[in-house]
Each structure stands twice: as C-alpha cells, then as structure tokens.
C-alpha cells in the first residue's frame, strides 16, 4: 500500500471517526452557489471553525506522515467534505507549488487563516516541528468549538428571554398605558410619569417612523465601523489595552488571550534555535494586539542592550501578570525558557477556558434580572395608572 493510500485512510478515519467513507470515484468537487456567502463569519461562525478544524487535522496528518506537502494536499482535496474547503486547499497547493512556505501560502486567505494561526505555523516551521504547531491549533480549535456551542445555546436562551420581555413591556407601555392615560385625561387627572412618557413615545413613533428606524439601525452601524476601525488602528488598540487592563474578569481574559498565544510562539521559535532578542522582536512585529506587541518590542530592545529577561519583564509590570513574569524568570534561571513558555501557554489557555465559562454562566442571570426589573417597572406603572383611573371614577360618583 502506497504512502498516499495511507494518508487518505488516515484522513478518512481521523477526521470522521467511526464513519469511513464508501469507495467512490474521486472527482474534484464543484463550488456550491452562494457557499462563500453562507460560510462567511457573520453568518456561520461555528461552521467556519469546524472547517478550520478539519483542515488543520488534514495538514497535521500529512505533516505527521513526513509526506511532501503538494501531493499530500492534492490527496486531501479529493477528501474535502465541502467545496469551499477543497477550494482553500487548492489555493494552498498552488502557492506551495510555486515555492512559498505553508505559512506564507496561508496569507492568500487571511479571512480563513487568522494572523495568530499563521504566526504559530511559521514558528513551527522555523523550529522544524510544523506538526506540533498544528496539534496545538487542533486542541485550541476543539476547545473553541465546544465553547461556542455552549455559548450558542446560552445566547439563544438569553435572546429569547429578551425578545419575550421586550414584547410584554412594549405591549403594556404602547398599547395598554395610553388607553389608561386617555381615560384619566377625560376625568381631568394626570397619569403617572412612566405612562405619560409611554404615550409621548407612541405619538413620536407614529409621527416619525423613519427617525425611529434610524435610531435602531445607527448603533449597529456604529458598532461595525468601530470594530473595523479598531482592527486597523494600532493607536486605538493601545488605548483599549490601557483602558481594560484593570477591568475585572474582562481585562484578565483579554490579557490571557494575547499572552497565551505569545508564549506558545516563543516556545516554537526558541525550540528552533532563534535567539531570544529575535524571538521577542518577531512577536513585537506580529499582528497581535498593538498594546501587547509594543510590550514585546520594548522587551526585545532591553534584552538587546544587555538586560536580563527577568529585569526586562519587571519593567512591564502593568501589562504582564505576576504569574507570567515569575514563570519566565524561573525558566531563565533554570535554562529552560522554551519549556517555561510552553507551560505558560497551556496554563493560560486552560484559564481562558474557565474564564469564558464563568462569563457565559453569569450572562443569563444578569439578562434575566435586568429584563425582569424593566418588566416589573412597566407593570407597576400600568397598575398605578389603573388605580388612578379607579380613583377618578369613584370621585365622579
């Protein structure tokens, strides 16, 4: 049995365990209509994560078998489960066939291969261990897929709860309360403040429907513009890093997200024999958050000027947690900085998982409490207005 047959068998059984594919004629898949739109992150982020996980598994199998990349990717194209994945593999194959490295070929699809993926693969190539880099990506993506599945269920419940509560409050304030206000006006009494505002809101929405629609759409457009601007403006990223560093839970999560990736890249580069100043300089020039990229650029400059890694780390106490500084310093003293960085990356990845679960589990109670409080206020307003209507009627008798 040839090496390509082994690779195809590994792809079939490793990607879809327990479901071996039937023997069939291998023909290049055709691209489905609108597949690029439907697979876009804004529509099916979970589907994209799963496609990335499948591709990482395919490349890991090829590299682990020490097979040439171009024929191996050619074999993987015929086993791709979707037309989009086959097309991406074909793009990689063409770029590698023209002389590019795998990490460079990934730049042809930056939407499918984020910067953190390309940097980790590049570090693995420099270290001569690309299969290990893909193994790290597979583990990270499995965690992300599981977390996103749980978050999808929780966010669906929260969205349903908000929708129902919003419908109840809207009906009470825009349908029931104005009727009570008109009855009170007939008796010469004043409604409660909330009910009066509800009547004014109803009249405004009826008189200015386009302005009301703009008030709903504009915040969403501004959020999209702000997100686009944040990704392309390093100064804004630095300001965001400074502003959120001390925010409970969120600041910690943001720091761990950047430092876990940086630690894993440090391990791969140093395993490949890259000097420490060059490692820090490469991380500082990477496409990670500009605030933390600046931290590693300053660390590289200090180490190049003769400072020890421990002393350089202590100058960045605001950005770098005590655990990061302590573990790296211990690794420096013991002469095992790469191993220390690898342990930090795995430790922070596990803590990221726990922090994400805590944040997700706290979301539903917060949403339920907020929606319940708004509904309670609306009910109290309508109830108080009803009492005033009864008092006004009794006063006329």
Secondary structure by P-SEA (a helix, b strand, c coil): ccaaaaaaaaaaaaacccccccccccccccccccccccccccccaaaaaaaaaaaaaaaaaaaaacccaaaaaaaaaaacccaaaaaaaaaaaaaaaaccccccccccccccccaaaaaaaaaaaaaccaaaaaaaaaaaaaaaaaaaaaaaaaaaaaaaaaaaaaaaaaaaacccaaaaaaaaaaacccccaaaaaaaaaaaaaaacaaaaaaaaaaaaaaaaaaaaaaaccaaaaaaaaaacccccaaaaaaaaaaaaaaaaaaaaaaaacccaaaaaaaaaaccccaaaaaaaaaaaaaaaacccaaaaaaaacccccaaaaaaaaaaaaaccaaaaaaaaaaaaaaaaaaaaaaaaaaaaaaaaaaaaaaaaaaaaaaaaaaaaaaaaaaaac
